[in-house]
Amino acid sequence: MDAKNVKKALVVGAGVMGHSIAQVFAQAGIEVSLVDLNEKILEHATNLIKSNLSILAEFKRVPRKEISTILRRIHPTTSLAEGAQGADFAIEVVSEVAEVKKKVFAQLDELCPEDIVLASNTSGLDIFSIAEVKKPARLIITHWFAPPHIIPLVEVVPGPKTSGDVVAFAKELMERLGKRPIVLREFVRSFIVNRIQNQISLAVLEILEKGWATPTEIDLAVKSSLGIRLPIVGVVQTYDFTGLDLVLDIMKSYGVSHPIFEEKVKKGHLGAKTSKGFYDYGGRSEEEILKKRDRLYLKMLDYLEKINAFEPI
């Protein structure tokens, strides 16, 4: 099982995610069958792919002269049996409905050879409890983010019976596609990004419901703060710049605490000011660390202001 040997992929579902995932495989030089029950959806998917490639060419992410070649690698079909022929990897991107996914995997299990990895794009369903396949060791989740032809991250999530070889294969295949895969240690619903995003959504809905701020004000607030910082320091490293001792004090003011913070503060690992927190800064001074961070912040702010990113689309 070698990701370099994948010559044909099968993508089941040509909707919002599926058409774009198929495009990524085609851009990587891999033939791909794009399957959907609805001919009109397949036609629409093809038009969207053409539009996607045009935008990528505009930003020099794809040579414009290669677009026709990429499109020829994508083979739309309403026949799952036809699409599965010769496939070296299969991923379903159908509706987030358990019974629909169960049916698709039952068909894939019959149509695809036993050594072919079967993947799901779900993040909300426990596909490992839903899918009934004869060889569960080949079942895995590769969770992409919209739009897949732009967003680099793919969360690779094994189930309790997924083999180590399948995990390694999936990671290598995503890397071959130009993605940045992150492998979770075990299955947990929502994974990393959606688990964080879900909490943000709950907070936003509360603010809207209480009338504390308008939708425009909420988005501007996030764009003007987190939108500048998160691309540079992410979520966890933000704690290092706040200071883990201060974070712990803030927690306690709310009547809560956390052993992770308590342990690090006890060790004197307070973040950037001690050159060690969640991250190890290699003995650099706080001044050195903050200068590097602030230069990146200012570059980000300059760019966002230049492209009018703070205005609604």
C-alpha positions as CSV (number, residue, x, y, z in Angstrom):
1,M,0.0,0.0,0.0
2,D,1.9,3.0,-1.3
3,A,0.3,6.4,-1.9
4,K,2.7,7.0,-4.8
5,N,1.0,4.2,-6.7
6,V,-2.5,5.7,-6.6
7,K,-3.5,6.2,-10.3
8,K,-7.2,6.5,-9.9
9,A,-9.5,7.8,-7.2
10,L,-13.3,7.5,-6.7
11,V,-15.2,10.4,-5.2
12,V,-18.9,9.6,-4.3
13,G,-21.0,12.7,-4.1
14,A,-20.5,15.7,-6.4
15,G,-21.9,18.5,-4.1
16,V,-20.3,21.3,-2.3
17,M,-17.3,19.3,-1.1
18,G,-17.2,16.4,-3.6
19,H,-16.6,18.3,-6.8
20,S,-13.7,20.2,-5.3
21,I,-12.1,17.1,-3.8
22,A,-12.2,15.4,-7.2
23,Q,-10.6,18.5,-8.6
24,V,-7.7,18.3,-6.1
25,F,-7.0,14.7,-7.2
26,A,-7.1,15.7,-10.9
27,Q,-4.7,18.6,-10.2
28,A,-2.3,16.1,-8.7
29,G,-2.3,14.0,-11.9
30,I,-4.6,11.3,-10.6
31,E,-7.6,10.1,-12.7
32,V,-10.8,10.5,-10.7
33,S,-14.4,9.2,-11.1
34,L,-16.9,11.7,-9.7
35,V,-20.1,9.8,-8.9
36,D,-23.6,11.2,-8.2
37,L,-27.1,9.9,-8.8
38,N,-28.2,13.2,-10.3
39,E,-27.0,14.1,-13.8
40,K,-27.7,17.8,-13.3
41,I,-25.6,17.9,-10.1
42,L,-22.7,16.3,-12.1
43,E,-23.1,19.0,-14.8
44,H,-23.2,21.7,-12.2
45,A,-20.1,20.2,-10.5
46,T,-18.2,20.3,-13.8
47,N,-19.0,24.0,-14.3
48,L,-17.9,24.8,-10.7
49,I,-14.6,22.9,-11.3
50,K,-14.0,25.0,-14.4
51,S,-14.7,28.2,-12.4
52,N,-12.4,27.0,-9.5
53,L,-9.6,26.3,-11.9
54,S,-9.9,29.7,-13.5
55,I,-9.6,31.4,-10.1
56,L,-6.6,29.3,-9.2
57,A,-5.0,30.2,-12.5
58,E,-5.6,33.9,-11.8
59,F,-3.6,33.4,-8.6
60,K,-0.9,31.3,-10.4
61,R,-1.8,28.2,-8.3
62,V,-2.5,26.3,-11.5
63,P,-1.0,27.0,-15.0
64,R,-3.8,28.1,-17.2
65,K,-2.5,25.9,-20.0
66,E,-3.0,22.8,-17.9
67,I,-6.7,23.4,-17.1
68,S,-8.0,21.3,-20.0
69,T,-5.7,18.4,-19.1
70,I,-6.9,18.5,-15.5
71,L,-10.5,18.5,-16.6
72,R,-9.9,15.5,-18.8
73,R,-8.8,13.5,-15.7
74,I,-12.3,14.0,-14.1
75,H,-14.9,11.4,-15.2
76,P,-18.4,12.2,-14.1
77,T,-20.8,9.3,-13.9
78,T,-24.1,8.2,-12.3
79,S,-22.9,4.6,-12.1
80,L,-21.0,3.7,-8.9
81,A,-20.0,0.4,-10.4
82,E,-18.5,2.1,-13.4
83,G,-16.7,4.7,-11.2
84,A,-15.3,2.0,-8.9
85,Q,-13.6,0.1,-11.7
86,G,-9.8,0.4,-11.3
87,A,-10.0,2.8,-8.3
88,D,-7.0,2.7,-5.9
89,F,-8.7,4.9,-3.3
90,A,-12.4,5.8,-2.6
91,I,-13.9,8.6,-0.5
92,E,-17.6,9.3,0.1
93,V,-18.8,12.8,0.4
94,V,-22.6,12.2,0.4
95,S,-25.2,13.6,2.7
96,E,-24.6,13.6,6.5
97,V,-27.3,11.0,6.9
98,A,-26.3,7.8,8.6
99,E,-28.5,5.5,6.5
100,V,-27.3,7.1,3.2
101,K,-23.6,6.6,4.2
102,K,-24.3,3.1,5.4
103,K,-25.7,2.2,2.0
104,V,-22.8,3.8,0.1
105,F,-20.2,1.9,2.2
106,A,-22.1,-1.4,1.7
107,Q,-21.9,-0.8,-2.1
108,L,-18.2,0.3,-1.9
109,D,-17.4,-2.8,0.1
110,E,-18.8,-5.0,-2.7
111,L,-17.4,-3.0,-5.6
112,C,-13.9,-2.2,-4.4
113,P,-11.1,-4.8,-3.9
114,E,-10.4,-5.5,-0.2
115,D,-7.0,-3.8,-0.3
116,I,-8.5,-0.5,-1.4
117,V,-8.8,2.2,1.4
118,L,-12.3,3.4,1.9
119,A,-12.6,6.9,3.4
120,S,-15.3,9.2,4.6
121,N,-15.3,13.0,4.7
122,T,-17.6,13.2,7.7
123,S,-16.8,15.0,10.9
124,G,-20.2,14.8,12.6
125,L,-21.0,11.0,12.3
126,D,-19.2,8.0,13.8
127,I,-18.7,6.3,10.5
128,F,-16.9,3.4,12.2
129,S,-20.2,2.5,13.9
130,I,-22.3,3.1,10.9
131,A,-20.4,1.5,8.0
132,E,-20.6,-2.2,7.7
133,V,-17.6,-3.4,5.8
134,K,-15.9,-6.9,5.8
135,K,-12.5,-5.4,6.5
136,P,-12.9,-2.5,8.9
137,A,-9.1,-2.1,9.0
138,R,-9.3,-0.3,5.7
139,L,-11.9,2.3,6.9
140,I,-10.7,5.8,7.7
141,I,-11.8,9.4,7.8
142,T,-10.1,12.1,5.7
143,H,-12.0,15.3,6.7
144,W,-11.5,18.1,4.2
145,F,-12.5,21.8,4.6
146,A,-14.4,24.0,2.3
147,P,-13.3,24.9,-0.3
148,P,-11.1,21.8,-0.6
149,H,-9.2,23.2,-3.6
150,I,-7.9,26.1,-1.4
151,I,-7.9,25.1,2.3
152,P,-4.7,23.0,3.0
153,L,-5.8,21.1,6.1
154,V,-7.2,17.5,6.0
155,E,-7.8,15.8,9.4
156,V,-7.0,12.1,9.1
157,V,-8.9,10.2,11.7
158,P,-8.6,6.4,12.3
159,G,-11.3,4.2,13.9
160,P,-10.7,1.6,16.6
161,K,-10.0,-1.1,13.9
162,T,-8.2,1.0,11.3
163,S,-4.7,-0.4,10.6
164,G,-1.5,1.6,11.0
165,D,-0.7,1.0,7.4
166,V,-4.0,2.6,6.3
167,V,-3.3,5.6,8.5
168,A,0.2,6.1,7.0
169,F,-1.2,5.6,3.5
170,A,-3.9,8.2,4.0
171,K,-1.5,10.7,5.4
172,E,1.0,10.2,2.5
173,L,-1.8,10.4,0.0
174,M,-3.0,13.7,1.4
175,E,0.6,15.0,1.3
176,R,0.9,13.9,-2.3
177,L,-2.2,16.0,-3.1
178,G,-0.5,19.0,-1.6
179,K,-2.5,19.0,1.6
180,R,-1.4,19.4,5.3
181,P,-2.7,16.3,7.0
182,I,-3.0,16.1,10.8
183,V,-3.5,12.7,12.2
184,L,-5.7,12.4,15.3
185,R,-4.7,9.8,17.9
186,E,-8.2,8.4,18.0
187,F,-11.7,9.1,16.8
188,V,-13.6,11.8,18.6
189,R,-16.6,13.6,17.0
190,S,-15.9,17.0,15.4
191,F,-12.2,16.4,15.6
192,I,-10.0,19.5,16.0
193,V,-11.3,22.4,14.0
194,N,-15.1,21.8,14.1
195,R,-14.8,21.1,17.9
196,I,-13.3,24.6,18.3
197,Q,-15.6,26.1,15.7
198,N,-18.7,24.7,17.4
199,Q,-17.9,26.5,20.6
200,I,-17.5,29.7,18.7
201,S,-20.8,29.2,17.1
202,L,-22.6,28.7,20.4
203,A,-21.0,31.9,21.8
204,V,-22.1,33.8,18.6
205,L,-25.6,32.6,18.8
206,E,-25.9,33.6,22.4
207,I,-24.6,37.2,21.6
208,L,-27.2,37.4,18.7
209,E,-30.0,36.0,20.8
210,K,-29.3,38.5,23.7
211,G,-28.9,41.4,21.2
212,W,-25.5,42.3,22.6
213,A,-24.2,43.1,19.1
214,T,-25.2,42.9,15.5
215,P,-23.9,40.3,13.0
216,T,-21.8,43.0,11.3
217,E,-20.3,44.1,14.7
218,I,-19.5,40.5,15.7
219,D,-17.7,39.8,12.4
220,L,-15.8,43.0,12.5
221,A,-14.8,42.3,16.1
222,V,-13.4,38.9,15.1
223,K,-11.8,40.1,12.0
224,S,-10.1,43.0,13.8
225,S,-8.6,40.8,16.5
226,L,-8.6,37.0,16.1
227,G,-8.5,37.4,12.4
228,I,-5.0,39.1,12.7
229,R,-3.6,36.9,15.4
230,L,-4.9,33.4,14.7
231,P,-3.0,32.9,11.4
232,I,0.2,33.7,13.2
233,V,-0.1,32.1,16.6
234,G,-3.1,29.8,16.4
235,V,-5.1,29.0,19.5
236,V,-2.7,27.3,21.9
237,Q,0.3,29.5,21.3
238,T,-1.9,32.5,22.1
239,Y,-1.8,31.3,25.7
240,D,2.0,31.6,25.7
241,F,1.7,35.3,24.8
242,T,-1.0,36.0,27.3
243,G,1.1,34.3,30.0
244,L,0.0,31.0,31.5
245,D,0.0,32.4,35.0
246,L,-2.4,35.2,33.9
247,V,-4.6,32.7,32.1
248,L,-4.8,30.6,35.3
249,D,-5.7,33.7,37.3
250,I,-8.4,34.6,34.9
251,M,-9.8,31.0,35.1
252,K,-9.8,31.2,38.8
253,S,-11.8,34.5,38.7
254,Y,-14.5,32.5,36.9
255,G,-14.3,29.8,39.6
256,V,-12.6,27.2,37.4
257,S,-9.1,25.9,36.9
258,H,-7.3,23.4,34.8
259,P,-4.5,20.9,35.7
260,I,-2.6,21.6,32.4
261,F,-2.2,25.2,33.4
262,E,-1.6,24.5,37.0
263,E,1.3,22.1,36.2
264,K,3.0,24.5,33.8
265,V,2.7,27.5,36.1
266,K,4.1,25.3,39.0
267,K,7.1,24.5,36.8
268,G,7.6,28.2,35.9
269,H,6.8,27.6,32.3
270,L,4.7,30.7,31.8
271,G,5.0,31.2,28.0
272,A,7.1,33.7,26.0
273,K,8.3,35.6,29.1
274,T,10.1,32.5,30.4
275,S,10.9,31.2,26.9
276,K,8.8,28.1,27.6
277,G,5.1,27.4,27.9
278,F,3.1,25.2,25.6
279,Y,5.9,25.9,23.1
280,D,9.7,25.8,23.7
281,Y,11.3,29.0,22.5
282,G,14.9,27.8,22.7
283,G,16.1,30.2,25.4
284,R,15.3,33.3,23.3
285,S,14.5,36.4,25.3
286,E,11.0,37.7,25.6
287,E,12.0,40.7,23.5
288,E,13.3,38.5,20.7
289,I,10.1,36.4,20.7
290,L,7.7,39.4,20.8
291,K,9.6,41.2,18.0
292,K,9.2,38.2,15.7
293,R,5.5,37.9,16.5
294,D,4.8,41.6,16.1
295,R,6.6,41.8,12.7
296,L,4.3,39.0,11.5
297,Y,1.2,40.7,13.0
298,L,2.0,43.9,11.2
299,K,2.6,42.1,7.9
300,M,-0.8,40.5,8.3
301,L,-2.5,43.7,9.3
302,D,-0.9,45.6,6.4
303,Y,-2.1,42.9,4.0
304,L,-5.7,42.7,5.4
305,E,-6.0,46.5,5.2
306,K,-4.7,46.5,1.6
307,I,-7.3,44.0,0.4
308,N,-10.1,45.6,2.4
309,A,-10.7,42.4,4.3
310,F,-12.4,44.2,7.2
311,E,-15.3,45.1,4.9
312,P,-18.2,42.5,4.4
313,I,-17.9,40.5,1.2
